[in-house]
Amino acid sequence: MSRQIYNQTITEDEVISLAGKYISVPQNTHTGPDGESVNAWFTGQIAGYEKAVISFDYVNGKFMSDPLVFINLLMTDGAGWVLSKEELEIQIITKEEFDNTLAEHLANQAIDK
């Protein structure tokens, strides 16, 4: 049985404690400069993380007085996922739950083809 651990925000210390764990992220919503929202859900085992501190506003072409800080989870399959500051839900899951989720996803992909 999975258990929800984070909703909306997560600190760097909390991310550090997730290394090696399997997670499911059903909500990871990002809004682009055009206003379109996309939920970039993912699941897998966490290998580590990156922290990005960005002081330049690419939309307006100016530097900001308060930089934006983003956390990017690095997964054992080589993927990297930026965590949302808008809508975020992270659940710690078991390896068995991960395997079941992966099998369901692959089966759905086969049906869609």
NORFENCOR-V877443 format. One record per residue. N is the residue number from 1. RES is the residue in one letter. PHI is phi as a letter, one per 30 degrees, with the letter a starting at -180 (none if undefined). D_CENTER is the distance of its C-alpha to the mean C-alpha in whole Angstrom. Layout:
BEGIN
N/RES/PHI/D_CENTER  N/RES/PHI/D_CENTER
END
This chain:
BEGIN
1/M/none/20  2/S/d/17  3/R/b/16  4/Q/d/14  5/I/b/13  6/Y/b/11  7/N/b/12  8/Q/i/11  9/T/b/11  10/I/b/11  11/T/c/13  12/E/d/13  13/D/d/16  14/E/d/13  15/V/d/11  16/I/e/14  17/S/d/15  18/L/d/12  19/A/e/13  20/G/i/15  21/K/d/14  22/Y/d/12  23/I/b/10  24/S/b/9  25/V/b/6  26/P/d/9  27/Q/b/8  28/N/a/6  29/T/d/9  30/H/b/10  31/T/c/14  32/G/d/16  33/P/d/19  34/D/d/21  35/G/i/20  36/E/d/18  37/S/c/15  38/V/b/12  39/N/c/10  40/A/c/7  41/W/d/7  42/F/a/7  43/T/b/8  44/G/l/10  45/Q/c/12  46/I/d/10  47/A/c/13  48/G/l/12  49/Y/a/10  50/E/b/12  51/K/b/13  52/A/c/14  53/V/c/17  54/I/c/18  55/S/c/22  56/F/c/23  57/D/d/22  58/Y/d/22  59/V/d/23  60/N/c/26  61/G/i/27  62/K/b/27  63/F/d/26  64/M/c/25  65/S/d/26  66/D/c/23  67/P/d/20  68/L/d/17  69/V/c/14  70/F/b/11  71/I/c/8  72/N/c/7  73/L/d/6  74/L/c/9  75/M/c/10  76/T/d/14  77/D/d/14  78/G/j/13  79/A/d/10  80/G/b/8  81/W/b/5  82/V/d/5  83/L/d/4  84/S/d/7  85/K/c/10  86/E/c/12  87/E/b/10  88/L/b/8  89/E/b/9  90/I/b/8  91/Q/b/11  92/I/d/13  93/I/b/14  94/T/d/17  95/K/d/18  96/E/d/20  97/E/d/18  98/F/d/15  99/D/e/18  100/N/d/19  101/T/d/16  102/L/d/16  103/A/d/20  104/E/d/20  105/H/d/17  106/L/d/20  107/A/d/23  108/N/d/21  109/Q/d/21  110/A/d/25  111/I/d/26  112/D/d/25  113/K/d/27
END
